[in-house]
């Protein structure tokens, strides 16, 4: 019995060993036969489709559009030259005439960057005004890394747009498309140079139209303090395509590569992309560009009214039966120049349509009028206490006529932004001065931009030439040319030490 049990155990053990060996050998053979396949090209499967202009369903693909558009979007670098600031003068040190007691302390050159869109094969580029504002040097870098100097052709702070030009021909460019025909939910691409990362493309959809975010001219102290009306035209295309600092002036395009807008701003608590970007619609851009090229300045139609968008509070307050439209508050200080008043429009009227375009808000009204020029004729449909009226209106300019506005040319004095006046002889004697002219006020100009000079400063010398009257000072300054160095010596009445300010024209 014991012998039988031993034989059975040996048989079982042999079977186990045999089975294990077979399984190991088979598994090893399977591992040796495993193949890793490589296929050429890219996957062709598409997970989304769109409807093209012919009504056909086509695969959603950004590659062709991106390749086309990036060639026409440039990187813009703007620089401001360094300029000396004020110094206390030590008469025993002749070097302090320019450098002051602590050596050559200067403001370093200021630099900023943004994007631009080539809109013409001859080198015309549209960008944001805030990208090129106050720039002394503009450099444009193309998609192939070639860099050229550029000049400013014209700017429009009210739309934050500018046109610059490089001396180059046969450039790739983008064509404008009708931004009015764009729709919420439509796919768009934003192309620019965020954070100096050239030729960056992001995708998203149009999430809203006609947005007013009160950002243009918001940094103007006079506007913030109510000293002048905010004349900005804001009717942005809102998109969730990622837009960051450096995208300013770049392109917002549809999937056919048509220019829908110029990227201008972001809504962000951090200063970087947080979900929404805003672009100036192409229909506004094209009008501004045409005016700047033809006239050197924007020819803007003007209605001469104060308006509000209708909301539930206003409708209840004014007993209105409408929920949309532009409500006429009045004419403000423009009553004697108002094109609307001349046409018979009254306070309390609600503008509901201009020509064939529905007007649902004050933003829509401002945008539509902003595309027009003085002298243009429009037809306004208004609601007056439930009664519909159709009135023809001839738009004016802000001066109250229909003439073309000419571009202002600044002379040397106005470019400095200084208003000078003679100093009373009693003040001079009190300060132990024999001569001088006083800075009555400083406006936006090169003195305010490049120096720390304050109103009240008494100038005793200009370029080491004694000045005894405002007339003499103006005569010296009027002879200055671009690039000339100017030095102002003088004192402040409340701090009678001599200061020197230096800058270049």
Number of C-alpha atoms within 10 A of each C-alpha: 6 7 7 9 10 10 12 12 11 11 11 11 12 12 12 11 11 11 12 12 12 12 12 11 11 12 12 11 11 10 9 9 8 8 7 4 5 6 6 5 6 6 7 7 7 10 8 10 12 15 11 12 8 6 8 10 12 12 15 14 14 18 10 11 17 22 13 16 28 25 18 24 30 30 27 29 22 20 18 17 15 15 17 22 21 20 22 17 21 15 10 7 11 11 14 18 20 19 21 21 15 9 11 14 15 12 13 11 11 12 14 16 24 26 33 32 30 28 22 18 15 16 18 25 27 28 28 27 22 21 24 26 17 14 18 15 16 23 18 24 18 21 15 8 11 8 15 15 14 20 17 18 17 22 25 18 16 16 22 24 24 26 26 21 21 19 11 11 11 9 15 18 22 22 14 18 20 15 21 11 8 17 14 14 12 14 21 26 27 29 33 33 26 23 13 17 11 21 23 19 23 16 20 16 17 23 18 16 20 18 16 18 14 11 14 20 19 13 9 11 11 13 14 13 9 9 9 11 11 16 13 20 24 26 24 25 28 25 29 23 24 22 32 23 19 24 32 29 36 34 36 33 27 23 22 16 23 21 27 29 28 32 31 32 25 26 18 13 8 7 11 14 18 15 13 20 25 31 27 29 28 24 19 24 23 19 17 26 25 15 16 20 14 11 15 17 21 24 26 22 24 27 27 24 23 16 23 17 21 22 16 11 9 15 16 12 9 12 10 20 11 17 13 20 26 25 28 21 15 19 21 11 11 17 15 12 20 24 27 24 19 16 15 10 23 16 15 17 23 30 28 21 20 21 14 10 13 15 25 20 22 22 21 25 24 21 20 19 19 23 17 19 22 23 18 14 15 16 14 22 22 23 21 16 14 12 8 14 13 14 15 15 21 20 27 27 22 18 12 18 17 19 13 16 17 11 13 8 8 10 13 17 20 15 15 21 17 19 16 22 17 17 19 12 13 10 12 16 11 9 15 10 15 12 20 27 25 23 20 16 14 18 15 12 15 20 21 15 15 20 17 11 19 14 15 18 23 28 27 23 19 20 14 12 14 16 20 17 19 19 13 14 23 16 12 15 17 12 11 16 12 8 9 10 12 15 17 21 24 23 22 18 15 9 10 12 12 18 23 25 23 23 21 18 16
